[in-house]
Amino acid sequence: MSLATLFDKLQEHEMELQRLNKNEETDKKKRSIALNASSSTQEENEEEESKDEEDFLLFVKKFQIFVKKRRIERRQNVNNGRRSPEDSQIVRCY
């Protein structure tokens, strides 16, 4: 191998190293920007809170329906002359 060919290959190798170093530096800068984003965790927390709130509202709605049905049943039992098991627990004093 001649001295000129060896010198050309050395220059190509150095240019390749410089190009790789530039790419690594830009990649590091890009990575640091991407890691600093914190809004996604806030959005996840907000989504979880909204789901919890929806679940709670659904529970409250179903509970209200349950209580309403229970009142209707008790009224029907009283109107029919029957007592509910809860009414029999009341102690009457004469």
C-alpha positions in Angstrom: 0.0 0.0 0.0 1.4 3.4 -1.0 1.8 6.2 1.4 -0.8 8.4 -0.5 -3.4 5.7 -0.2 -2.8 5.2 3.5 -3.0 9.0 4.0 -6.4 9.1 2.1 -7.8 6.3 4.2 -6.7 8.0 7.4 -8.4 11.2 6.3 -11.6 9.3 5.5 -11.5 7.6 8.9 -11.1 10.9 10.7 -14.0 12.5 8.8 -16.2 9.5 9.6 -15.3 9.8 13.3 -16.2 13.5 13.3 -19.5 12.8 11.6 -20.3 10.1 14.2 -19.4 12.5 17.1 -21.7 15.2 15.7 -24.5 12.7 15.5 -23.9 11.5 19.1 -24.0 15.1 20.3 -27.2 15.9 18.6 -28.8 12.7 19.8 -27.8 13.6 23.4 -29.4 17.0 23.0 -32.6 15.5 21.6 -32.8 13.0 24.4 -32.4 15.5 27.1 -35.3 17.5 25.7 -37.5 14.5 25.4 -36.8 13.5 29.0 -37.7 16.8 30.4 -41.4 16.6 29.4 -43.5 16.3 32.5 -47.0 17.2 31.1 -47.7 13.6 30.2 -47.6 12.5 33.9 -50.0 15.4 34.7 -52.3 14.3 31.9 -52.3 10.7 33.2 -53.1 11.9 36.7 -56.0 14.0 35.4 -57.3 11.0 33.4 -57.1 8.8 36.5 -58.9 11.4 38.6 -61.6 11.9 36.1 -62.1 8.1 35.9 -62.3 8.0 39.7 -64.8 10.8 39.7 -67.0 9.1 37.1 -66.9 5.9 39.1 -67.9 7.7 42.3 -70.8 9.5 40.5 -72.0 6.2 39.1 -71.9 4.7 42.6 -73.9 7.6 44.0 -76.5 7.4 41.3 -77.0 3.7 41.8 -77.1 4.1 45.6 -79.8 6.8 45.2 -81.8 4.4 43.0 -81.4 1.7 45.6 -82.6 3.9 48.4 -85.5 5.1 46.3 -86.6 1.5 45.6 -86.2 0.6 49.2 -88.5 3.5 50.3 -91.1 2.5 47.7 -91.0 -1.2 49.0 -91.5 0.0 52.6 -94.4 2.1 51.6 -96.0 -0.7 49.8 -95.5 -3.1 52.7 -97.1 -0.5 55.1 -100.0 0.1 52.7 -100.7 -3.7 52.4 -100.7 -4.1 56.1 -97.5 -6.0 56.1 -94.4 -5.1 58.1 -90.9 -5.3 56.8 -88.4 -7.2 58.9 -86.9 -3.8 59.9 -90.3 -2.7 61.3 -90.6 -5.8 63.5 -87.4 -4.7 65.3 -89.1 -1.6 66.6 -90.1 -2.1 70.2 -93.5 -0.6 71.0 -94.3 0.5 74.5 -97.9 0.5 75.6 
